[in-house]
Amino acid sequence: MKRRLFLLLFMGVFSTSFAQTFSVEQVQSDFKFLRRILEEAHPSLYWYTPKDSMDRAFEQVFQQLNRPLSEKEVFYLWAPLITKINCGHTYLIHSQPFDAQKDDTFWLPFQSQIIGHQLFVKALGKNCSDTTLVRGTEILQVNDIPMARIIEVARQNCQADGYNQTFKDYFLGLFRLEETLNDYFGLKTPYRFLIKPPLGEVRESTVFSKHIPQPNLPQPTLSKQEIQNREREALEKLRSFKLLSQAPETLLMTCNGFRYDDFKTFDQLVFQTARTQKIKHLIIDLRNNPGGDTSIGDDILRYLLTKPTYNFLTFDSPINQLFFSEQIAPAPKDHLFNPKQLKKLQNGNYRRTVDGIELITPHPTLHFSGQVYVLTSGFTFSAGAILASLLKAHTNAVFIGQETGGGEAGCSGGLTSKVILPHTQLVVNFPHFRIETNTQAPNIGRGVMPHYPIIYTAQYIASGRDLELEKVVELILGR
């Protein structure tokens, strides 16, 4: 779903900016405040970028805050700086008034997929003006600007854990690509595309989002049963399992985000089914799992571990009081940084004592001893990537797909806050804890690597084939 989320960029590329312009004093004040937040409270500011390098980057940006700037100009000075931290949970968001200007025409009328420096149509929206943009169509240029150049700029302003690129490509598909088109390059709908269909000649296409009027009809009153059916359907989209028809004695478990409360009941049902159906091959699909509650991944581990294992090595914050708490956007109580849940360590950090480091003990009766396969992608992030890392370190799991978007060694997260800067109202998504997963793999700043990498091409995108699942079936039948 489309919504929100190296230095020394040339200021002349920006088109007409958001109406408000900020004074030198305002932008400098916000920047000093932002720097203090990062230097005093970020749990992993220097995890991948040395302090002297970050210091130089801070100074280089500050030297450019010497004239009144629009929000757009401020954003494209600060976003690459924050990206330099190499933290997937730390990123800059436009202010609410700036984002309120965006309507349906802001978003591309199709789902996209990035491969390297190429952009392909993955699924066409109902409101796309050009219905001939079939799946697998490559977008070569937008208004004479090569797509490779647009993707390159977008990546400079897009965060990731360590040196990972796969998560950036998924994040660009969510909203950063449109921001780059509209805000950085100043391109507006209708777009003049140069396209290459899967089976056709290179041609031009004018593309925009058609306005589809919605009838102003009263919403029907749903019965209790209809409400329950809708809730069940939404839950099934998050987690499900089924026997796989393509391979014998195989169960497919899909987790599209760890955001469901019935995980203990669900997991028990999955592994009870595996026991009664004499399942020998378990596939865990984490390709569309951007994270959520780490307790859900911990519970899955219980059925696969052979001995008690800790999930994390650290779950630590450098501070126990937030000097910027008044600038944090409202959030549910259980999503707020709570000093009462911290204990001080000898090294001066503060460890979270609630929902932090846990000893995961194997399930007493429903241990699964068959072969485990894990499907991953660049969108396997945060808690999804943490589970992938622990499965690779402590089980026999075979990995198929792409490098996970989340780091194998861990990430900064656990809790995140939206910090609203006082003058510009720009928002920083800010993580509070450094989480290091319990893995012996060296930290090289990358995600969990698959044993069997899957690389999609335009032909495969056009076909709609599920190459990861096909590979698993091939491995199972080969055994």
C-alpha positions, 0 to 999 in steps of 0.5 A: 500500500503506497504511503509514507514511509551524497551530500552537496546536492545541486539546489537548482534541480528543485521545482516550485516548492511547498509555499512555506520558506524557513529562515536561516535561524529556523533551519539551523535550529532544527538541524542542531536539534536533529544532530543532538537527538542522533548523537545522544540518543540513537542506539547505533549511530556509528555502527556502520559509519565511523564517527569522524565520517558522520561528523564531517557529514554533519558539518558539510550539511550545516554549512549549506544552511546559510539562506532561507530554504523551502521544506523540499530543499531542506528535505533533500539536504538532510535525507542523504545525511540520515541515510548515511547512518545505514539504519533501516528504521531511521529516516526522514518524512515530510511534514503533515502539511506538505504531505496533505498536498498529495492526491491520487495523481501523485502516485504511479497508477501501477505497482512497480518492481525494481531490478538493478537500475531497471523499473518494471510494471508488476500490476496495473492499477484500475485508474491507469490511463494506459491499459496496455502497460502489461505486467513486465513492461519496462519504464525506460525514461520519464520525461526524457530522464533515464529511469536509471538516473531516477532510481540512483537519486532515489536510493541516495535518499532511502534508508537500509540496514548496513549496506543492503540494497534489496530493502531500498528497492522495495521501499522505493516501490512504496513511496520514495520513487514518486517523491523523487519524481515529483519533488526532486526532479519536479515531474508532474502527471501526466508523465511521458514514458518511454516504455519497452513491452515484454513482446513489443517495440519501444514506444512512448506512452502518456501515463496518468491516474484517471479520476474515478468518481465514487458514488456518495452512497450511504454505507450499508450496515453490516451484520455481526457475521459480515463483520466477523467474515471481514476480520477473518479475511484480513487475518488470513492475509496476514497469516495462513497455512495449507498443504502444498499440492505440488509436493508430497508431505509439504506444508506452506506457512505464510507470515505477511507481517507479525501483526496478529494477536492469536499467534500462539493459537495459530502456531500450535494449529500449524504444528499440530497439523504438521504432526497429524499429516506426517509433514516432512517439509515445512515452508515458511514464507517471509517474503512479504513480512516487514516486521512487527512483534518479535514475540511472534517469531520467537513463538515459531522458533519454539517448534523448531529449536532443539535446545534453549536459545536466546533470541538476542545478545543486546536490546540496549539504549544509550539513554533512559530519559528522552530530552525530546519527548515533547516533540514525539507524535502521539502513539499508543501507550505500549509503543512509547519509550518507558524508562521503567522498563530499563535497567542500567548496565555496567557499560552505561547503556540501558537494557530493556527488561520487557519484550527484550532478550528472551530464552526461547525453549523448545516446545515440549510436544510438537517439535518439528524435525523435518526439513525447513525451507524459508522464502525471503525477499528484500521486504523481509525486514525488522522482526521478519529478518530477525526470525530469518537470522535466528532460523539460519543460525539455529535450525537446518533451514534452507533459504530461497529468494533474495537477501533479506532487507533487515540485517542478519546481525540485527538492527536498531528498533524495538520501539520507534518514535516519530519525532517532529522537528519544531520549526520545519515540522519534518518528521524523523522516524527514530529507533530507540534500541540496538538489537543484536541477534543471537547469531555467530555470523560475522556482521558484514552489514548485509541481510540474511543471504539465501542458499539459492538466490532467485533473480527475476528478469522481465520475462519472469515478471511478465509470466507471473511465476513464483520462482521461489516456490518453484525452487522449493518444490524442485528441491523437495522432489529432488530429495 
